[in-house]
Structures are given as C-alpha cells and as structure tokens.
Amino acid sequence: MTQAFQEDGRVVGVTVLEVEPNIITAVRTPERDGYEAVQVGFGAVKSGRVNRPHAGIFARLDTPPRRYLRELRGVSGEVGQTIGADAFAPGDRVHVSARSKGRGFQGTIKRHGFGRGPVTHGSHNIRQPGSVGASADPSRIFKGQRMPGHMGDRSVTVRNLEVVRVDPERNELWVRGGVPGGRNAIVKVRKAGE
C-alpha cells in the first residue's frame, strides 16, 4: 500500500496491483461448453516446469508457457489476445478477490473479538471464552457457536473499490483501499456489476 494525491489535493490510501498481461488461451461458448467464459494464462515459468498438457496449450499459441490458467466469466475476447491494466480506467468500480492471510489456530479474542475475563483476584480465565452453552436443557452446544479455531486463509472479496490510477506501461492498477492477501498474492480484479 501507498498513498496517492487526488486532483483536489486530498491524500487517499491505495494498493498498487501489478496486472501483468493475461493471454487468452481458450474461449468457452454456450454451444460447446454450456457457459460463456475465457481461459487466461499468466505468470512467467520455465518451459520445463509445466506438464505436457499445459505446455501443449501454449505450443498451439506459439507463446512461452504461463504458470497459471484461470477462467473468467463476463469477459470477451479471442484466442491469443492479451488483457492488461488498460482494461480499466480511473473512476471504475472493481471487486477484488483473493485468499486472505492465514493466521493459524487462534483463540476467541483474536478470532471473534471477545472481551477478556478478569485479571486479578486469582482469576484463571483471562483469555478463555467463558460459558458456551446452557445446562441440562438442551445438553449440547449449538452449531455455529463462535469458538477458537483456524483463522484466515479463505477466499475474501472486497467490493466496490475505486480505481485511482492506471499505468499500462508499468502494468499497474492503483485501487483505493486495501485488498485481501499478502505480498505477491494472486488477486482477481473484475469490474463491479459483471
């Protein structure tokens, strides 16, 4: 993240996303596949690091192989065409999806924002969740009870972020606010309403 100055002089926090050119490797049609989408390849990789089916896709296109193949719905194009940062314009609203940072096994205070127990007078339940259910009736804990457990490392979408700046020469897309995932995470950016 960094900051950018707007025309009126206000400073806004932005996340700079590198949008390397995505090459369209296949087009899915409703007649043949039952849905409409395009398959894109991105991420540089050595030719010896991909399996033969994966390498065959790029051999037909006569381009070096890419590490990742993903399908995008609501995008149109032809095989061999590239999609880059120039697909967006300043002022556009976008949805950004990625896997959030993994936090491992966490307690209820960090995971759900519970308050802590008393610290003094010999108390031993400082960070424990406290009572989690009723007594003899219903004699069980209800499903969905907030408890300690695995936190993070799940798919998260941040909606309606504003595109502040687009730099096609440097393959950069500046969006206002934070996006999920750590550094060098793979994010999916799509226009709002698509």
C-alpha positions in Angstrom: 0.0 0.0 0.0 1.0 3.6 -0.5 -0.8 6.9 -0.9 -1.9 9.0 -3.9 -2.9 12.6 -4.3 -6.2 13.4 -5.9 -6.9 16.5 -8.1 -8.5 18.3 -5.1 -5.3 17.8 -3.0 -6.7 15.1 -0.8 -4.5 12.1 0.0 -6.0 8.6 -0.2 -4.6 5.2 0.7 -4.2 3.0 -2.3 -3.0 -0.5 -3.1 -0.8 -0.9 -6.2 -1.6 -4.1 -8.1 0.7 -5.4 -10.8 -1.5 -6.5 -13.7 0.8 -8.5 -16.0 -0.7 -9.2 -19.4 -3.1 -12.2 -19.4 -3.1 -14.1 -22.6 -6.4 -15.6 -23.7 -5.7 -19.3 -24.2 -9.3 -20.6 -24.9 -12.8 -19.3 -25.3 -15.7 -21.2 -23.8 -19.0 -20.9 -25.7 -22.6 -21.9 -24.6 -23.0 -24.1 -27.7 -19.9 -26.2 -27.0 -19.3 -25.9 -23.2 -22.7 -24.8 -21.8 -21.4 -21.4 -20.5 -19.6 -18.4 -21.7 -16.1 -17.5 -20.4 -12.4 -17.1 -21.4 -9.4 -19.0 -20.1 -6.4 -16.9 -19.5 -2.8 -17.7 -18.7 -0.5 -15.6 -16.6 2.8 -15.8 -14.6 6.2 -16.5 -16.2 7.5 -20.0 -15.8 10.3 -22.1 -17.4 9.1 -24.5 -20.1 10.5 -27.5 -18.1 8.3 -26.6 -15.1 4.9 -27.3 -16.8 3.3 -30.7 -17.7 2.7 -31.8 -21.2 -1.0 -30.9 -21.5 -0.3 -27.5 -20.1 2.7 -27.0 -22.4 0.5 -28.1 -25.4 -1.9 -25.2 -24.8 0.8 -22.6 -25.3 2.6 -24.6 -28.1 -0.6 -24.1 -30.2 -0.4 -20.3 -29.5 3.3 -20.2 -30.2 4.0 -18.3 -26.9 6.1 -19.2 -23.8 4.1 -21.1 -21.2 2.4 -19.4 -18.2 2.3 -20.8 -14.7 -1.4 -20.3 -14.0 -4.6 -20.9 -16.0 -7.8 -19.4 -14.8 -11.3 -18.9 -16.3 -13.0 -15.6 -16.3 -16.7 -15.2 -16.9 -18.2 -12.0 -18.3 -15.1 -11.3 -20.3 -15.0 -11.5 -24.1 -12.0 -11.8 -26.5 -10.3 -14.0 -29.0 -7.6 -16.6 -28.5 -4.1 -15.0 -28.4 -5.4 -11.6 -27.3 -3.9 -10.1 -24.2 -5.8 -8.5 -21.3 -3.9 -6.0 -19.2 -4.3 -3.0 -17.0 -5.6 -0.9 -19.9 -9.0 -2.8 -19.5 -9.7 -0.5 -16.5 -10.0 3.3 -16.4 -9.7 5.8 -13.5 -13.0 6.1 -11.7 -14.1 2.5 -12.4 -15.5 0.4 -9.5 -14.0 -3.0 -9.1 -14.3 -6.1 -6.9 -11.0 -7.6 -5.8 -10.9 -11.3 -4.7 -8.0 -13.3 -3.1 -7.2 -15.7 -0.3 -6.7 -13.9 3.0 -3.6 -14.2 5.1 -3.6 -17.3 7.1 -3.4 -16.7 10.9 -3.4 -20.4 12.1 -5.2 -21.6 15.2 -6.5 -18.6 17.2 -8.5 -18.0 20.3 -11.8 -16.3 20.6 -10.4 -12.9 21.5 -8.4 -12.5 18.3 -10.7 -14.6 16.1 -14.1 -13.1 17.1 -13.3 -10.1 19.2 -14.5 -11.5 22.5 -13.7 -9.5 25.7 -11.3 -11.0 28.2 -12.1 -12.1 31.7 -10.9 -10.6 35.0 -7.2 -10.4 35.5 -7.0 -10.0 39.3 -8.3 -11.8 42.4 -6.9 -15.2 41.4 -8.8 -15.5 38.2 -7.6 -18.1 35.8 -9.9 -17.5 32.9 -8.3 -14.4 31.4 -8.5 -15.3 27.7 -10.9 -18.2 27.8 -14.3 -17.8 26.1 -16.4 -18.3 29.3 -19.7 -20.2 29.2 -20.5 -21.7 25.8 -23.9 -23.3 26.4 -26.9 -23.9 28.6 -27.2 -26.5 31.4 -29.3 -29.7 31.3 -31.5 -28.4 28.5 -30.5 -28.6 25.6 -27.5 -30.5 26.9 -25.4 -29.6 23.9 -23.6 -26.7 22.2 -25.5 -25.2 19.3 -24.0 -25.4 15.8 -22.2 -22.2 14.8 -21.1 -21.3 18.3 -18.1 -19.0 18.0 -15.1 -20.8 19.3 -11.3 -21.0 18.9 -10.2 -22.4 15.6 -8.5 -21.8 12.3 -8.5 -18.2 11.2 -7.8 -16.7 7.8 -6.7 -18.5 4.6 -10.1 -18.3 3.0 -11.5 -16.6 -0.1 -12.3 -13.0 0.5 -13.8 -10.4 -1.9 -13.6 -6.6 -1.2 -16.3 -4.9 -3.2 -16.7 -1.5 -4.9 -13.1 -0.3 -4.7 -12.4 2.8 -6.8 -9.7 2.7 -9.5 -7.5 5.8 -8.8 -4.8 5.4 -11.4 -4.0 3.1 -14.4 -0.4 2.8 -15.8 -0.4 0.5 -18.8 3.3 1.0 -19.4 4.3 -0.3 -15.9 1.3 -2.7 -15.8 0.0 -1.1 -12.6 -3.5 -0.6 -11.3 -4.0 1.6 -8.3 -7.1 0.9 -6.3 -8.4 2.9 -3.3 -8.2 1.0 0.0 -6.8 -2.4 1.0 -7.2 -5.7 -0.7 -7.0 -9.2 0.7 -3.9 -11.4 0.7 -0.2 -10.8 1.4 2.5 -9.5 -0.8 2.8 -11.2 -4.2 -0.6 -12.8 -3.7 -2.7 -13.7 -6.8 -5.8 -11.4 -6.9 -8.7 -11.4 -9.2 -9.9 -8.0 -10.3 -13.3 -7.6 -12.0 -15.5 -4.6 -12.8 -18.4 -4.1 -10.5 -21.6 -5.2 -12.0 -20.1 -8.0 -14.1 
